[in-house]
């Protein structure tokens, strides 16, 4: 692994994508615009898009590698596949619908030190609908609980960086439908690695995929979580209700409470 004295990191940017060719073009432009010279390669994993992704890598100042999955395997497995083939000493994960802010690679270079296995940062919205606002509020509640550089148990798979050798030693993201990002934190911890929160590592992101997907993700997360008693589930719902922005954004508050209700119910129902 690199040390603090290493003058240059070699970053492999990993992006899992499906059916978003326009987003990929915008993302590559954003990466090129904020690269400080440390981007070694960008690895795009096309997760069985309906129309195979095509990219003109010759137009970019860095190598662009394209992997196409013959069948859909999901973001976690796609990222792991890219990590297996990466040749950089750092893996930087971005979502296809994210845009790194201009100082993204500068912050990554300074903050991913030898003492930190990985860093993760803040997600900011570039959309403004009620689902996007509700999701952003949940993000901000999480961020407010953590000081800069503190160790955290969450990991934003669309805004993060990790040393390649430590990622591989931890065997990458768990191959699950929901919460694979946070599962990596547990795996890194088992090998002694820690994830640190860097608020200055920021991306703009399309927060809303629609209310239906938001409810589906909340339900799935609940089904994958440890089982809960009905009383404990109700207590979580009550606690969520108390912290919502009822006066500032009642629509987002109501949606968040509904999502928490779906998640709490999912945890309280027996498996099987």
Buried (B, 14 or more C-beta within 10 A) or exposed (E): EBEEEEEEBBBBBBBBBBEBBEBBEBBBEBBBEBBBEBBBBBBBBBBBBEEEBEBEBEEBEBEBBBBEBEEEBBBBBBBBBBBEEBEBBBBBBBBBBBBBBEBBBBBBBEBBBEEBBBBBBBBBBEBEBBBBBBBBBBBEBBBEEBEEBEEBEBBBBBBBBBBBBBBBBBEBBBEEBBBBBBBBBEBBBEEEBBBBBBEBBBBBBBBBBEBEEBBBBBBBBBBBBEEBEEEEBBEBBEEBBEEBBEEEBEEBBBBBBBBBBBBBBBBBEEEE
